[in-house]
Amino acid sequence: MSDKKISKKKLHRRAVINKNLDVLNVMVIMIILIVGFIYLLAFKRETVSNEENRNLAKFPEFSIESYFSGEYTEGIARYYDDTVPNRSQLKKFIATYIMPLKGLEYGEDNLIIYQNTNGNKPPEKPETTEAPLQTTAPVSDTQTVTTTTVTTLPDNHNPEMNGEIANNIVVVNNRGLMLYGGSFENGLEYASILNEYKEQLGKDVNIYSMVCPTAVSYYMPENYLDLTASEEDNIKNINSGLKDVTPVDVFTALLYHKNEDIYTRTDHHWSQLGAYYASQEFARLADVPFTDLSEYEKVSLPNYVGTLYGYTQSSALINNPENFVYYIPPNSYTTTYYSTDFTDPVEGDLLLDPSPMAESSYYLVFMGGDEKITHINTDCKNGRNLVMFKDSYGNAVVPNLTGSFENIYVCDMRYFDLNSIEFIKDVGATDVLFAMNTFSATGGNYTNLENLMNQ
């Protein structure tokens, strides 16, 4: 047989193999598409994302107007994209094995920087004037001091660490840290609004400003400090603008406990333990009793992964859940919930049963959320009535004060449908606490406080 005939046979055999491979590839792709189609069409679609703490998209209602405007077809696409069956497991797989491939590694630090889907640049640090930190442990004005004890503040510097950045959040050492922008101008405007409350309420009502720093103030590695503004400097700036309003130095109070679990690692909130130390400083300034932590009942819930995973999709967070810890006060009290116009009273629990909650929603154990007015009547019969205007950081403060005030009225500044000055007077408040984090005090939320005075 000639070499030419052998060559033709080899070419023919290769052509047959290639044709069979092409057919096999088409069949495999068709099987994948059919299985995927059946999977997406027939399997149960999810309605809630526990990791992102939100309801997923709903199938849109048809109308002629929405059809021709394109909203109906866009809604269908959004529904099928947002409600994939077994969405949580798929997102965890993507976070662990796919998302790291999107990043670029830089130098020896191996910093992974993800695309910022919000299109925002890291915040610039404002120019600040340094002020000395308090270097002695706070002592009550009414306390008798027999010995002099000087306590040095813990070092707030952190070593350089490897980490990742996504959507203006640094994830380092299995902890998410929100980058803070800061605004001295907004901070002074916030202070002026609190001054207006004091002026309208007069000398018989004590006004307190509790501006709460976030975890970035205590756990940001040194090599990322240029990405965030100073919450400490912004809080000092706010306090400099207060007149006859008492600032609560939460920053220093928490710094003494930096090595404790004062913030959750996977959520943007602080823990009740952090709120406890802030409440302790507030109670000292207000000259009211305060229950020692040892008298509380401690509850620890495992497998908590909070909101920061939803914002970042970081495998470091989803694969390293934490314990969500809260504390039940020992004293007696009753809790009544009202609608945001102080109607429709319903009695309930101050700390909700977490068993029906999704693991990612455990922070809702504190009063169940924000869109309500809450009244707590306690067995602390000292005639002191507190009204608190707050953001969600204030929720974790409330259980710590049930042994300090006879009545506590909790109002979220974003969901309040009454005139705030009239409300404070009507309930006979002796004290008003504005409790919120720095993002609210120097961001958009603080303007609600001014609006509430004019409703």
Disulfide bonds with the S-S distance in Angstrom:
none
